[in-house]
Amino acid sequence: MTWWRTDASEPLRRNLGLVAVLAALIVIGMISAPGRFLTADNILIILTQASAIGVITIGMTFVIIGGGIDLSVGALAALAAVWSTTVATQEFGAVGIIFTALVVGLAAGTLNGALIAYGRLVPFIVTLAVMVGARGLATKISGKQTQPVEVDAINQLAETKLLGIPLLVLILASVTAAAWVLLNRTTFGRRTIALGGNSEAARLAGINVRRQTVYLYALSGLCCGIAAIMIISQANAGSSGQGELYELDAIAAAIIGGTLLTGGRGTIIGSLLGVLAFTTITNLFILNNLPTEVQNIVKGAIIISAVLIQQVQPGRRLRRS
């Protein structure tokens, strides 16, 4: 019982709390939408809807743990989606689309990191500016038009299933597993936590703080590129309006999953559970024909509650010490 009350057990306690929240949402769904919510088809719909934003949240989690923030993820996903669905790009088939989306996301994320690390600019300002610029560039490239995808291999990604599980869900699972290993079993993960915990101490310990910062934002951008492929496969098109407010959803999911806004702590599993919680709430609102504005109010209340809990817990630890 002593270990259960220590800081080391806090991630496990928070994750179990999120599992309890998901269980409560399932009960609510069974009561409010009997025969429609707890079905195999609807569960797969929830998981599929969580796939793209889930991948973006994974990248966001690394950035926040490292002491940063990335407001550009939604716009970068839209830019990657638009750039990879131009007529010229589609001439190279599925390989051209996938390659372009990944390169655009990676390059834009690296730009974010370079401006922050070597330009010594505030992450909030840099990523806000890139968000506006990327959305504008996506609109310019697309000419304010939706760009249909004519490559069948891409369009079929969202419909493909392996052993009854949608391919997009398997992609999310693969990215989550790789991210968990990267954060918890590699030097990269330890450097990320050290950077977010105390950047000056990390520098004195021999960590190249600037390079690590670039890596984190590049990773976030790469996740945006992966998500862009998933988005266009679901929409069968690329549009500058895609990824709208994804940055807020990703930050919210990471926060309620236990990632500290001040950096230095967070879990991949917690972020994934946060995504599933928000996606389940959205699904419940749709099934019960509730307005979007009420859904946004509920999400806002959840975010504020999560941040308040984060602020209270350090104070409790301080008083115990």
Secondary structure, DSSP 8 states (H G I E B T S, - for coil): -TGGGSGGGHHHHHHHHHHHHHHHHHHHHHHHSTTTSSSHHHHHHHHHHHHHHHHHHHHHHHHHHTT---TTHHHHHHHHHHHHTSHHHHTTHHHHHHHHHHHHHHHHHHHHHHHHHTS---HHHHHHHHHHHHHHHHHHHHTT--EE---HHHHTTTT-EETTEEHHHHHHHHHHHHHHHHHHSSHHHHHHHHHHH-HHHHHHTT--HHHHHHHHHHHHHHHHHHHHHHHHHHHTEE-TTTTTTHHHHHHHHHHHTT--TTSS---HHHHHHHHHHHHHHHHHHHHTT--HHHHHHHHHHHHHHHHHHHHHHHHHHHHH-
